[in-house]
Amino acid sequence: MEIPYTVTPRRETGLYNGKLGIWLFLASEVMLFGALFSSYVLLRVGAEAWPSRMLSLPLGVLNTAILVTSSVLVVMGWTALKLRQFERFKLFQGLTLLCAVVFLGIKSVEYRQKFNHYEVWLTDKGLEEFKAAHPDHEKWLKPPGVIPGKHSLTGHLADGRSFYDHRKMRANGDKEVVLTPDSIKPAGGEHAHPIRLAAAQIQRLSAYVPAHSSYFAIYFTLTGLHALHVIGGILVMAYLWGPGSRMWKSEPERFTNRIECSVVYWHFVDFIWLIVFPLFYLL
């Protein structure tokens, strides 16, 4: 029994089954991401302090260029099928998959950087001790950010550990931490001075992980969910590029329609990133 409307459009909608299904699916996706974007706006408007310029703009621009390029390539692949050029479709679909994998690779690099990058808030007494020990403390301390009124230090722990915080420090009985601060270099030197901070001086120690602040909580939620959609797109497009492409020999029109549905989905993934990018990398 042949399933109707897999190639020809339905009279009442003007769409074939697959395209109608993908648009209904994307309608639910709009509600999902819309709720998350709305949460971001409400959290930012209601916050007393909000971080800014916490992400690598060059990496964000590079990933944006890669994803936009992939959207162009995936359309070119679908167009090649409409022109009965199967080999050109394979080329463009393969390049699209490559772009998607590179996008995820760059995002994983960004994640790793955040897991290894720390912010240390000092107690009031610890701040005074730090200022007394470092006459040039204005160069070292960040102004109040996530915690209003609390100055902080940022950098990497000397031992390179990840997912370390003030709770683990106290549970382990560590007496101090050694922080290599950001952008602090001795005159004529090449490396930053390490700073030794006693545990009693530290109010809070946190890497740039979701627990750091509302900013990073929603950043990892949105970009992580987007990355899952990228992975889903990779799996579907890889199947259509590989074993699923056998349908081209028996049902070329139906196969072309499947590719069109994947193109619509991939454009949605690109569109979501074009909202995420300015929200987190530019504002």
MIBAFI-810255 format. One record per residue (C-alpha): y, x, z; residue in three letters; residue number from 0. Coordinates in pm, whole numbers. Each point is the difference from the previous one (the first is absolute). Last residue first. Example, Ala and Ser with C-alpha at 12.3 -4.5 7.8 and 13.67 -1.06 7.14 Angstrom:
2
NODE     py     px     pz residu num
NODE   -106   1367    714    SER   1
NODE   -344   -137     66    ALA   0
This chain:
283
NODE     py     px     pz residu num
NODE   4240   2559   2432    LEU 282
NODE   -133    227   -277    LEU 281
NODE   -360     91     84    TYR 280
NODE   -116   -295    210    PHE 279
NODE    157   -310   -155    LEU 278
NODE     71    164   -336    PRO 277
NODE   -367     94    -56    PHE 276
NODE   -168   -307    149    VAL 275
NODE    162   -239   -250    ILE 274
NODE    -95    204   -308    LEU 273
NODE   -341     46    162    TRP 272
NODE    -54   -377     -2    ILE 271
NODE     91    -17   -370    PHE 270
NODE   -251    273    -89    ASP 269
NODE   -282   -188    173    VAL 268
NODE    112   -318   -181    PHE 267
NODE     -3    187   -332    HIS 266
NODE   -356    109     79    TRP 265
NODE   -108   -360     53    TYR 264
NODE    147   -115   -332    VAL 263
NODE   -164    294   -179    VAL 262
NODE   -336    -79    162    SER 261
NODE     27   -355   -133    CYS 260
NODE     81    135   -347    GLU 259
NODE   -308    222     15    ILE 258
NODE   -214   -304     70    ARG 257
NODE    160   -178   -295    ASN 256
NODE    -85    293   -226    THR 255
NODE   -362    -24    115    PHE 254
NODE     -6   -370    -87    ARG 253
NODE    138     72   -345    GLU 252
NODE   -244    286    -62    PRO 251
NODE   -313   -198     92    GLU 250
NODE   -313    188   -116    SER 249
NODE    118    357    -63    LYS 248
NODE    295    -14    239    TRP 247
NODE   -231   -120    280    MET 246
NODE   -131    355     26    ARG 245
NODE    335     89    157    SER 244
NODE   -127   -118    338    GLY 243
NODE   -209    316     39    PRO 242
NODE    300    235     -6    GLY 241
NODE    365    -90    -62    TRP 240
NODE    -49   -353    133    LEU 239
NODE   -175    142    308    TYR 238
NODE    272    262     47    ALA 237
NODE    266   -269    -36    MET 236
NODE   -156   -211    272    VAL 235
NODE    -59    289    243    LEU 234
NODE    344    152    -62    ILE 233
NODE    170   -336     53    GLY 232
NODE   -175    -43    333    GLY 231
NODE    107    352    101    ILE 230
NODE    361    -83    -92    VAL 229
NODE    -25   -320    203    HIS 228
NODE   -125    202    297    LEU 227
NODE    294    237    -49    ALA 226
NODE    239   -297     19    HIS 225
NODE   -157   -103    329    LEU 224
NODE     45    355    130    GLY 223
NODE    357     13   -129    THR 222
NODE     88   -325    173    LEU 221
NODE   -182     60    328    THR 220
NODE     90    370     16    PHE 219
NODE    370    -78    -46    TYR 218
NODE    -22   -303    233    ILE 217
NODE   -121    212    290    ALA 216
NODE    219    294   -106    PHE 215
NODE    320   -200     40    TYR 214
NODE   -123   -187    307    SER 213
NODE    -28    337    171    SER 212
NODE   -229    293     78    HIS 211
NODE   -318   -207     37    ALA 210
NODE    -37    -23   -379    PRO 209
NODE    -10    381    -29    VAL 208
NODE    295    241    -24    TYR 207
NODE   -142    215    279    ALA 206
NODE     91    -92    355    SER 205
NODE    110    168    322    LEU 204
NODE    176   -198    270    ARG 203
NODE    187     78    320    GLN 202
NODE    -48    374    -21    ILE 201
NODE    168    235    247    GLN 200
NODE   -286    -17    254    ALA 199
NODE   -245    109   -272    ALA 198
NODE    192    324    -39    ALA 197
NODE    146     67   -343    LEU 196
NODE    -47    334   -170    ARG 195
NODE    202     31   -320    ILE 194
NODE   -119    194   -303    PRO 193
NODE    283    168   -194    HIS 192
NODE     -7   -100   -365    ALA 191
NODE   -114    243   -266    HIS 190
NODE    175    204   -267    GLU 189
NODE    241    210    199    GLY 188
NODE    349    134    -79    GLY 187
NODE    151   -191    289    ALA 186
NODE   -279   -197    167    PRO 185
NODE   -113   -320   -170    LYS 184
NODE      9   -358    123    ILE 183
NODE    -75   -233   -290    SER 182
NODE   -253   -214    183    ASP 181
NODE   -129    109    338    PRO 180
NODE   -317    200     64    THR 179
NODE   -118   -163    320    LEU 178
NODE   -211    162    271    VAL 177
NODE   -127   -251    253    VAL 176
NODE    -18     41    376    GLU 175
NODE   -209    -51    312    LYS 174
NODE   -292   -174   -170    ASP 173
NODE   -197   -209    250    GLY 172
NODE   -218   -146   -274    ASN 171
NODE     91   -356    102    ALA 170
NODE    367     99     20    ARG 169
NODE      9    148   -351    MET 168
NODE   -218   -281   -133    LYS 167
NODE    255   -254    122    ARG 166
NODE    294    207   -126    HIS 165
NODE   -139      4   -355    ASP 164
NODE   -241    183   -230    TYR 163
NODE   -117   -164   -322    PHE 162
NODE     -9    332   -186    SER 161
NODE    -21    362    121    ARG 160
NODE    178    285   -176    GLY 159
NODE    -21    241    295    ASP 158
NODE    376     60    -10    ALA 157
NODE     78   -371     12    LEU 156
NODE    221   -103   -288    HIS 155
NODE    363   -106      7    GLY 154
NODE    246   -246    148    THR 153
NODE    209     16    317    LEU 152
NODE    151   -304    166    SER 151
NODE    313   -152    144    HIS 150
NODE    -40   -326    190    LYS 149
NODE    288   -246     14    GLY 148
NODE   -171   -262   -211    PRO 147
NODE   -374     68    -46    ILE 146
NODE    -74     -6   -373    VAL 145
NODE    296    218    -84    GLY 144
NODE    236    172    240    PRO 143
NODE    139    322   -152    PRO 142
NODE   -241    282    -87    LYS 141
NODE      6    312    212    LEU 140
NODE    -40    353   -127    TRP 139
NODE    332     91   -155    LYS 138
NODE    195   -155    288    GLU 137
NODE   -220    204    239    HIS 136
NODE    183    322    -84    ASP 135
NODE     33     93    371    PRO 134
NODE   -379    -34     35    HIS 133
NODE   -135     35    355    ALA 132
NODE    271   -217    157    ALA 131
NODE    -35   -262   -273    LYS 130
NODE   -377     -9     50    PHE 129
NODE     33    -35    375    GLU 128
NODE    245   -288    -44    GLU 127
NODE   -231   -169   -246    LEU 126
NODE   -297     46    231    GLY 125
NODE    193   -165    282    LYS 124
NODE     79   -301   -217    ASP 123
NODE   -357     -5   -133    THR 122
NODE    -55    144   -346    LEU 121
NODE   -114   -185   -311    TRP 120
NODE   -229    201   -225    VAL 119
NODE    -53    -88   -367    GLU 118
NODE   -300    134   -185    TYR 117
NODE   -111     69   -358    HIS 116
NODE   -373     56    -54    ASN 115
NODE    -99   -364    -63    PHE 114
NODE    313    -43   -212    LYS 113
NODE    -89    286   -234    GLN 112
NODE   -353   -132    -34    ARG 111
NODE    130   -340   -110    TYR 110
NODE    225    155   -263    GLU 109
NODE   -289    205   -139    VAL 108
NODE   -214   -316    -11    SER 107
NODE    278   -171   -197    LYS 106
NODE     -2    285   -251    ILE 105
NODE   -376    -38    -49    GLY 104
NODE     28   -377    -30    LEU 103
NODE    252     35   -282    PHE 102
NODE   -215    265   -167    VAL 101
NODE   -294   -245     -1    VAL 100
NODE    216   -272   -155    ALA  99
NODE    136    234   -266    CYS  98
NODE   -353    107    -95    LEU  97
NODE   -110   -362    -27    LEU  96
NODE    289    -73   -233    THR  95
NODE    -89    305   -209    LEU  94
NODE   -357   -130    -36    GLY  93
NODE    127   -343   -104    GLN  92
NODE    224    163   -261    PHE  91
NODE   -283    205   -148    LEU  90
NODE   -258   -277      9    LYS  89
NODE    246   -236   -169    PHE  88
NODE     60    257   -272    ARG  87
NODE   -375      8    -59    GLU  86
NODE    -14   -379    -26    PHE  85
NODE    266    -39   -267    GLN  84
NODE    -45   -365    -98    ARG  83
NODE    379    -59    -10    LEU  82
NODE    -22   -238    296    LYS  81
NODE   -212    268    167    LEU  80
NODE    274    259    -54    ALA  79
NODE    253   -238    153    THR  78
NODE   -214    -17    317    TRP  77
NODE     -3    379     21    GLY  76
NODE    373     21    -62    MET  75
NODE     54   -248    281    VAL  74
NODE   -203    222    235    VAL  73
NODE    202    304   -106    LEU  72
NODE    336   -161     76    VAL  71
NODE   -115   -107    345    SER  70
NODE   -140    349     63    SER  69
NODE    339    151    -82    THR  68
NODE    165   -226    257    VAL  67
NODE   -258    114    257    LEU  66
NODE     54    369    -74    ILE  65
NODE    380    -29      5    ALA  64
NODE    -14   -179    335    THR  63
NODE   -235    264    142    ASN  62
NODE    239    276   -107    LEU  61
NODE    300   -182    146    VAL  60
NODE   -181    -46    332    GLY  59
NODE   -112    364      5    LEU  58
NODE    357    115    -66    PRO  57
NODE    136   -242    267    LEU  56
NODE   -225    132    277    SER  55
NODE     13   -254    281    LEU  54
NODE    197    -31    325    MET  53
NODE    336    -49   -168    ARG  52
NODE     96   -274    246    SER  51
NODE   -126   -111    338    PRO  50
NODE    130   -326    150    TRP  49
NODE    193    -52    322    ALA  48
NODE     83   -320    189    GLU  47
NODE   -255   -187   -211    ALA  46
NODE     52   -365    -95    GLY  45
NODE     97     56   -362    VAL  44
NODE   -280    253    -52    ARG  43
NODE   -269   -215    159    LEU  42
NODE    113   -309   -194    LEU  41
NODE      5    187   -332    VAL  40
NODE   -342    158     58    TYR  39
NODE   -151   -332    101    SER  38
NODE    134   -156   -321    SER  37
NODE   -162    279   -200    PHE  36
NODE   -330    -65    176    LEU  35
NODE     15   -377    -54    ALA  34
NODE     91     48   -367    GLY  33
NODE   -290    241    -39    PHE  32
NODE   -250   -269     98    LEU  31
NODE    182   -289   -170    MET  30
NODE     28    196   -325    VAL  29
NODE   -370     86     26    GLU  28
NODE    -87   -370     19    SER  27
NODE    192    -58   -325    ALA  26
NODE   -174    305   -143    LEU  25
NODE   -337   -171     37    PHE  24
NODE    126   -314   -174    LEU  23
NODE    136    218   -284    TRP  22
NODE   -332    186    -28    ILE  21
NODE   -195   -327    -18    GLY  20
NODE    218   -152   -272    LEU  19
NODE    -38    320   -201    LYS  18
NODE   -377     -1     38    GLY  17
NODE    -43   -366    -87    ASN  16
NODE    206     -4   -320    TYR  15
NODE    363   -105     25    LEU  14
NODE    201   -275   -172    GLY  13
NODE    -18   -199    322    THR  12
NODE   -111   -352   -100    GLU  11
NODE   -158     95   -333    ARG  10
NODE   -206    287    140    ARG   9
NODE     36    323   -191    PRO   8
NODE   -269    142   -234    THR   7
NODE   -197    305    105    VAL   6
NODE   -176    -82    328    THR   5
NODE    101   -364    -44    TYR   4
NODE   -351   -149     18    PRO   3
NODE   -303    169    159    ILE   2
NODE   -287      5   -248    GLU   1
NODE   -334   -141    105    MET   0
